[in-house]
Amino acid sequence: MTFSIQDYCVLLLLVIYLLSLGLFLRQQRHNKGAGWLLAALLCWPLFMTDEWLRMSRLKELAVLYGLSDIFAVIAITCCYRAIKPMLYLQPSAKKRLWLPAGITALLQVAALLIPATEKQRWLVASPIGDPLVLWPAYAAPLVAGFSVLLIGILITEHMQTYHRHLPEQAVDIGEFKVTGLASVMGITVGIAFMSILLVTAATFGFFQLAAWESYYHLMLGAALLSILVSLLFARNTSPSPFDHERLDEGKATPYEMSSIISKAERHTIDSKAYKARRLTIARFCDEAGLDATTLAIALRVSDKKSFRRFIYHFRLEYAKKVLLRTDTKVAAVAKRLGLNSEKFLSDYLVKHLTKNGSGQ
């Protein structure tokens, strides 16, 4: 049997998939999104069914050809459900999220109208042109590409919102970023758009590419697999505890703001929360008996600062006292407080002493 470049690419993706599945089973993860991640993993080889049929040349199973695009939509939807608990403490479930999968499924059924003899020819060369007759062959992959694009954009927007509010909900934000996964999602959105262009070009016969279906499956398959692999690696996130509608409104009475800031300051001093590594506003407010959204609003509106800057103020004041009253080295204090730069701490101390004009 002669293998084409597409065949080798498919086999490479299969090896990566099997390793990823083995890693998932070995980890035995029990977080909130593990079930959705497993569902997405199981959907991936089903999405690649057309490629398995093409490589095996099993004409007896040609009737199944063209029925696998729905699994790409289900996989990206499951990824959305697996990612959202990483970003929000109480993620909402959107029933409309499954609408693209429902529409793709209906169009997928239409592919059954195509005779098996016609599909047998597609195992060798993909259909090109004649959209009025062969529309069932083009509709499902086109809608699947649009669905992956839209849900990918939705996931990317949630990640952007998460990163934008991260200084308001965590102190050591570098340990809670998901920049790698965000980059993968951005690439997936771009690939989904390219897949739409590819299917559209094949539908209207803009160019003669006999293996366009293989390229379509390879592009979306590689993009989905990259998301799954990225989700397998353990990462620390700080799920947002905020009521984002109320946070965006930013409304609270002056009494509420002054009261909650005073309580937060007392708790910070009494509990020495500024010494805690990887401190989040959710953990801080849970220990202090405060509302995280109200505190974030108060800090933003009243003090013009984030929770990160609020805690850093106490960290730097503590560092100043330690450095001025003991022989502890700057590097040791910076490391103890989780400050990324010894120079940053030194510069802050110099500014403080210059501002006060004394060595207090």
Backbone torsions as a table, in degrees:
resi	resn	phi	psi	omega
1	MET	NA	130.5	-179.7
2	THR	-91.7	131.0	-179.9
3	PHE	-101.3	138.8	175.8
4	SER	-93.0	174.8	178.0
5	ILE	-61.7	-38.6	178.2
6	GLN	-61.4	-38.3	179.8
7	ASP	-63.4	-43.0	179.4
8	TYR	-64.9	-38.0	178.1
9	CYS	-64.8	-41.3	178.3
10	VAL	-63.2	-43.2	179.2
11	LEU	-64.8	-37.1	177.5
12	LEU	-64.0	-44.0	177.5
13	LEU	-62.9	-36.2	178.8
14	LEU	-64.1	-41.3	178.3
15	VAL	-62.5	-45.3	178.9
16	ILE	-62.2	-40.0	179.3
17	TYR	-62.8	-46.3	-178.3
18	LEU	-63.7	-38.8	176.4
19	LEU	-64.5	-39.7	179.7
20	SER	-66.3	-42.9	178.7
21	LEU	-63.6	-41.6	177.3
22	GLY	-62.8	-39.6	178.5
23	LEU	-64.9	-40.7	178.9
24	PHE	-62.5	-46.0	-178.7
25	LEU	-67.0	-32.7	179.8
26	ARG	-71.3	-37.0	-178.9
27	GLN	-69.0	-31.2	-178.9
28	GLN	50.5	53.7	-176.1
29	ARG	-73.0	143.8	-178.4
30	HIS	-127.2	23.9	178.1
31	ASN	-76.7	176.4	-173.7
32	LYS	-61.4	-32.7	-175.7
33	GLY	-95.4	4.9	-174.9
34	ALA	-64.0	-40.0	-179.9
35	GLY	-63.5	-41.8	178.4
36	TRP	-67.9	-36.8	178.2
37	LEU	-64.6	-41.3	177.4
38	LEU	-62.8	-41.6	178.4
39	ALA	-61.4	-41.5	178.1
40	ALA	-65.0	-39.8	177.9
41	LEU	-61.6	-39.5	-179.4
42	LEU	-72.5	-25.1	179.8
43	CYS	-76.0	-28.5	-173.1
44	TRP	-58.6	-51.0	-179.4
45	PRO	-65.7	-25.8	177.9
46	LEU	-70.6	-36.0	176.2
47	PHE	-63.2	-31.4	-178.6
48	MET	-87.1	11.9	-177.1
49	THR	-55.3	-42.7	-179.4
50	ASP	-58.5	-35.8	179.3
51	GLU	-71.6	-37.2	176.7
52	TRP	-63.4	-41.5	179.9
53	LEU	-65.4	-41.9	-179.4
54	ARG	-64.4	-41.2	-178.8
55	MET	-70.0	-35.4	-177.6
56	SER	-82.9	-20.0	-178.2
57	ARG	58.0	33.1	178.9
58	LEU	-82.3	93.9	-177.5
59	LYS	-65.4	-24.9	-180.0
60	GLU	-64.5	-26.1	-178.8
61	LEU	-103.0	13.7	-177.3
62	ALA	-61.6	-23.6	179.1
63	VAL	-60.9	-24.3	180.0
64	LEU	-82.2	-10.7	-176.9
65	TYR	-65.7	134.7	178.3
66	GLY	87.6	11.7	-177.9
67	LEU	-112.1	14.3	-171.5
68	SER	-107.6	-5.8	-174.8
69	ASP	-63.2	-29.3	-179.7
70	ILE	-57.5	-30.7	-175.4
71	PHE	-72.6	-22.7	173.9
72	ALA	-67.7	-40.2	179.8
73	VAL	-68.6	-42.5	178.2
74	ILE	-63.8	-39.7	-178.5
75	ALA	-63.9	-46.4	-179.1
76	ILE	-68.3	-32.1	177.0
77	THR	-67.6	-41.2	176.5
78	CYS	-65.2	-36.4	176.2
79	CYS	-62.3	-40.4	176.9
80	TYR	-58.4	-46.1	-179.2
81	ARG	-68.8	-27.1	177.8
82	ALA	-78.2	-31.9	-176.8
83	ILE	-81.1	-35.6	-172.2
84	LYS	-59.7	-40.4	176.6
85	PRO	-63.6	-18.9	176.2
86	MET	-73.6	-23.5	-173.5
87	LEU	-104.5	-26.0	-176.9
88	TYR	-130.1	138.3	-179.1
89	LEU	-69.4	-36.1	177.3
90	GLN	-127.5	77.7	-176.9
91	PRO	-67.4	139.8	177.3
92	SER	-87.3	149.1	179.4
93	ALA	-102.4	120.5	179.8
94	LYS	-99.4	115.7	179.7
95	LYS	-68.0	-30.3	-179.8
96	ARG	-67.0	-13.8	179.9
97	LEU	-60.7	-27.9	-178.0
98	TRP	-88.7	-0.8	180.0
99	LEU	-61.1	-44.4	177.6
100	PRO	-58.8	-37.3	178.5
101	ALA	-65.3	-38.6	178.9
102	GLY	-65.1	-43.2	179.6
103	ILE	-65.6	-42.3	178.8
104	THR	-63.2	-38.4	179.6
105	ALA	-63.0	-41.4	178.9
106	LEU	-62.8	-43.3	178.8
107	LEU	-69.1	-29.9	178.8
108	GLN	-66.1	-36.5	178.0
109	VAL	-62.4	-34.1	-179.7
110	ALA	-62.1	-24.7	178.9
111	ALA	-64.8	-18.6	177.7
112	LEU	-69.7	-16.1	179.4
113	LEU	-73.7	-17.3	-179.0
114	ILE	-79.3	128.4	-179.3
115	PRO	-59.0	147.8	-179.9
116	ALA	-62.8	-32.4	179.4
117	THR	-63.9	-35.5	177.6
118	GLU	-67.9	-40.6	-179.7
119	LYS	-67.7	-30.2	178.2
120	GLN	-61.5	-35.0	177.3
121	ARG	-69.6	-29.2	-179.2
122	TRP	-70.9	-18.0	176.1
123	LEU	-65.4	-22.2	-179.7
124	VAL	-102.1	-43.4	-178.5
125	ALA	-142.6	129.9	-177.9
126	SER	-69.2	150.9	178.4
127	PRO	-67.3	145.9	179.4
128	ILE	-138.1	130.9	176.6
129	GLY	73.9	-166.3	-179.5
130	ASP	52.9	55.1	-174.4
131	PRO	-66.0	-28.2	-178.5
132	LEU	-68.2	-31.0	-179.5
133	VAL	-92.1	-42.0	-174.0
134	LEU	-100.6	21.8	-177.7
135	TRP	-55.5	-33.7	178.3
136	PRO	-62.0	-24.4	-179.5
137	ALA	-77.6	-25.0	-176.8
138	TYR	-99.6	-29.8	-171.8
139	ALA	-62.4	-48.9	-176.0
140	ALA	-63.1	-49.9	178.7
141	PRO	-63.7	-32.5	179.1
142	LEU	-66.4	-47.3	179.5
143	VAL	-67.8	-36.2	177.5
144	ALA	-62.0	-42.0	177.7
145	GLY	-63.0	-43.1	177.2
146	PHE	-62.8	-39.4	-178.6
147	SER	-65.5	-44.9	177.8
148	VAL	-62.7	-39.0	178.7
149	LEU	-62.5	-49.5	-175.7
150	LEU	-67.5	-44.7	-179.9
151	ILE	-69.2	-34.6	175.7
152	GLY	-62.7	-41.7	177.1
153	ILE	-63.7	-40.5	179.6
154	LEU	-62.0	-44.2	178.0
155	ILE	-63.3	-43.3	179.8
156	THR	-61.5	-40.2	178.3
157	GLU	-64.4	-39.9	177.1
158	HIS	-62.4	-39.6	179.4
159	MET	-67.6	-38.8	177.3
160	GLN	-63.7	-40.8	177.1
161	THR	-63.6	-41.6	179.0
162	TYR	-60.4	-48.1	-179.0
163	HIS	-68.0	-34.2	179.4
164	ARG	-65.0	-36.8	-178.2
165	HIS	-94.1	0.5	-175.9
166	LEU	-59.5	-41.0	177.3
167	PRO	-63.3	-20.8	179.3
168	GLU	-84.6	-10.8	-176.0
169	GLN	-126.1	-2.8	178.9
170	ALA	-150.5	155.4	-179.0
171	VAL	-93.3	-56.3	-179.4
172	ASP	-88.7	74.3	-169.8
173	ILE	-65.2	-25.2	-179.4
174	GLY	-61.1	-26.4	-178.4
175	GLU	-85.2	-6.8	-175.5
176	PHE	-116.6	2.0	-178.7
177	LYS	-75.7	150.9	177.2
178	VAL	-122.7	48.3	-176.2
179	THR	-63.2	-35.9	179.6
180	GLY	-62.4	-47.0	179.1
181	LEU	-66.1	-37.1	178.4
182	ALA	-62.9	-39.4	178.1
183	SER	-64.9	-41.8	178.4
184	VAL	-61.5	-41.5	179.4
185	MET	-65.6	-38.5	177.6
186	GLY	-62.5	-41.5	177.8
187	ILE	-65.0	-39.7	179.5
188	THR	-61.9	-42.1	177.6
189	VAL	-60.0	-43.8	178.7
190	GLY	-63.4	-41.9	180.0
191	ILE	-67.1	-39.1	178.5
192	ALA	-61.4	-40.6	177.9
193	PHE	-63.6	-40.9	178.0
194	MET	-64.4	-36.4	178.9
195	SER	-65.6	-35.5	177.3
196	ILE	-63.8	-44.4	178.3
197	LEU	-62.4	-39.3	-179.3
198	LEU	-63.5	-47.3	-179.6
199	VAL	-65.6	-40.7	179.3
200	THR	-62.0	-43.8	179.1
201	ALA	-62.9	-40.4	178.8
202	ALA	-68.8	-36.8	-178.7
203	THR	-60.4	-44.3	-176.6
204	PHE	-99.1	8.5	174.2
205	GLY	66.2	35.4	-179.6
206	PHE	-66.1	-29.5	175.3
207	PHE	-150.5	155.1	-177.0
208	GLN	-95.2	95.8	178.5
209	LEU	-124.3	98.9	-171.9
210	ALA	-62.3	-25.9	-176.0
211	ALA	-107.7	29.9	-174.9
212	TRP	-63.2	-32.2	179.1
213	GLU	-64.9	-37.1	177.7
214	SER	-65.2	-42.3	177.6
215	TYR	-64.2	-37.4	177.8
216	TYR	-61.5	-48.6	-179.9
217	HIS	-66.7	-38.2	179.9
218	LEU	-65.7	-42.5	-179.0
219	MET	-64.4	-54.8	-178.6
220	LEU	-68.5	-37.0	179.1
221	GLY	-62.7	-43.5	179.0
222	ALA	-66.5	-39.2	179.6
223	ALA	-64.7	-46.4	179.6
224	LEU	-64.6	-40.5	-179.7
225	LEU	-65.4	-35.7	178.3
226	SER	-65.0	-35.5	176.3
227	ILE	-65.5	-45.3	-178.3
228	LEU	-62.8	-43.1	179.3
229	VAL	-63.9	-41.5	-179.8
230	SER	-63.4	-36.8	-179.4
231	LEU	-72.8	-19.8	-178.3
232	LEU	-72.6	-29.3	-176.7
233	PHE	-79.4	130.1	-176.6
234	ALA	-60.8	136.5	177.3
235	ARG	-143.7	148.3	177.7
236	ASN	-96.3	127.2	175.5
237	THR	-125.9	163.8	176.9
238	SER	-118.2	85.0	-177.4
239	PRO	-54.6	131.4	-175.5
240	SER	-66.4	127.7	177.8
241	PRO	-93.9	4.8	-171.0
242	PHE	-79.6	152.6	162.5
243	ASP	-87.9	98.6	-168.5
244	HIS	-67.6	-28.6	176.5
245	GLU	-64.9	-45.2	179.2
246	ARG	-69.4	-35.5	179.5
247	LEU	-65.7	-41.3	179.8
248	ASP	-67.7	-34.0	176.5
249	GLU	-67.9	-37.6	176.4
250	GLY	65.3	35.2	-176.9
251	LYS	-105.7	129.9	174.7
252	ALA	-162.3	149.7	-179.6
253	THR	-72.9	153.8	178.0
254	PRO	-56.3	-36.7	179.4
255	TYR	-65.5	-44.9	179.6
256	GLU	-59.4	-42.7	-177.0
257	MET	-68.2	-47.1	-179.6
258	SER	-66.4	-37.0	-179.2
259	SER	-66.3	-46.1	-175.7
260	ILE	-72.6	-32.7	176.9
261	ILE	-67.6	-39.8	177.4
262	SER	-62.4	-43.8	178.4
263	LYS	-64.1	-39.4	179.6
264	ALA	-65.3	-40.7	178.8
265	GLU	-64.7	-43.0	178.5
266	ARG	-63.3	-43.0	-179.8
267	HIS	-65.3	-39.3	179.5
268	THR	-60.6	-42.6	-179.6
269	ILE	-73.2	-46.1	-176.8
270	ASP	-65.8	-42.2	-176.6
271	SER	-91.8	-7.2	-175.3
272	LYS	54.4	44.4	-177.8
273	ALA	-61.8	-24.5	-178.8
274	TYR	-66.0	-15.1	178.0
275	LYS	-86.8	-13.7	-175.6
276	ALA	-75.0	131.5	176.1
277	ARG	-82.7	148.5	177.9
278	ARG	55.6	39.4	179.5
279	LEU	-73.6	135.5	176.3
280	THR	-119.3	158.2	-179.9
281	ILE	-67.9	-29.1	177.9
282	ALA	-64.8	-47.0	178.7
283	ARG	-66.4	-42.7	-179.4
284	PHE	-60.9	-48.7	-177.5
285	CYS	-70.3	-31.9	177.1
286	ASP	-65.2	-41.3	179.1
287	GLU	-71.9	-33.3	-177.1
288	ALA	-90.9	-8.5	-177.8
289	GLY	70.8	38.3	-178.2
290	LEU	-116.0	162.9	176.9
291	ASP	-92.0	123.0	-174.3
292	ALA	-63.8	-41.2	-178.5
293	THR	-64.8	-43.9	180.0
294	THR	-64.2	-40.6	178.7
295	LEU	-64.1	-43.3	179.2
296	ALA	-62.7	-40.7	178.3
297	ILE	-64.7	-44.8	-178.6
298	ALA	-61.6	-45.0	180.0
299	LEU	-65.4	-38.9	-178.6
300	ARG	-70.3	-45.3	-174.1
301	VAL	-82.8	-45.7	-173.9
302	SER	-81.5	-49.3	-175.3
303	ASP	-100.3	-4.2	-179.7
304	LYS	56.2	41.9	-179.5
305	LYS	-144.9	167.0	176.7
306	SER	-97.9	171.0	176.4
307	PHE	-60.6	-35.8	179.1
308	ARG	-61.9	-47.3	179.6
309	ARG	-67.5	-33.4	178.5
310	PHE	-60.9	-47.8	179.9
311	ILE	-72.4	-37.0	179.8
312	TYR	-62.0	-32.6	177.2
313	HIS	-58.7	-45.4	179.5
314	PHE	-69.5	-36.4	177.9
315	ARG	-62.1	-44.7	-177.6
316	LEU	-70.9	-35.2	176.1
317	GLU	-65.4	-39.7	177.1
318	TYR	-64.4	-42.9	179.2
319	ALA	-62.2	-39.9	179.6
320	LYS	-60.3	-45.2	-179.0
321	LYS	-64.4	-43.1	-179.3
322	VAL	-63.2	-44.5	-176.7
323	LEU	-70.4	-33.9	-178.1
324	LEU	-81.6	-25.0	-174.3
325	ARG	-105.0	-11.2	-179.0
326	THR	-132.4	178.0	179.0
327	ASP	-98.0	15.0	-179.2
328	THR	-62.8	138.9	-179.5
329	LYS	-75.1	151.6	-179.2
330	VAL	-59.3	-42.0	-178.2
331	ALA	-61.2	-39.6	-179.1
332	ALA	-66.7	-41.9	179.4
333	VAL	-67.1	-43.3	179.3
334	ALA	-59.7	-43.3	179.4
335	LYS	-66.4	-39.5	-178.7
336	ARG	-63.4	-36.0	-177.1
337	LEU	-93.2	0.3	178.4
338	GLY	75.7	20.9	177.5
339	LEU	-77.4	134.2	-173.5
340	ASN	-74.0	-19.9	-173.4
341	SER	-136.3	127.7	174.1
342	GLU	-66.8	-36.5	179.4
343	LYS	-63.6	-38.3	179.2
344	PHE	-60.0	-45.1	-179.9
345	LEU	-66.5	-40.1	178.9
346	SER	-64.2	-44.0	179.9
347	ASP	-63.1	-40.2	179.8
348	TYR	-62.5	-43.1	-178.5
349	LEU	-64.7	-40.6	178.5
350	VAL	-63.2	-44.0	178.9
351	LYS	-62.4	-40.7	-178.7
352	HIS	-64.0	-45.1	-178.7
353	LEU	-67.3	-38.8	179.4
354	THR	-65.1	-42.2	-179.5
355	LYS	-62.5	-40.4	-176.7
356	ASN	-87.3	-15.7	176.0
357	GLY	67.7	22.2	179.3
358	SER	-155.6	173.2	-179.7
359	GLY	-98.7	33.7	-179.8
360	GLN	-71.5	NA	NA
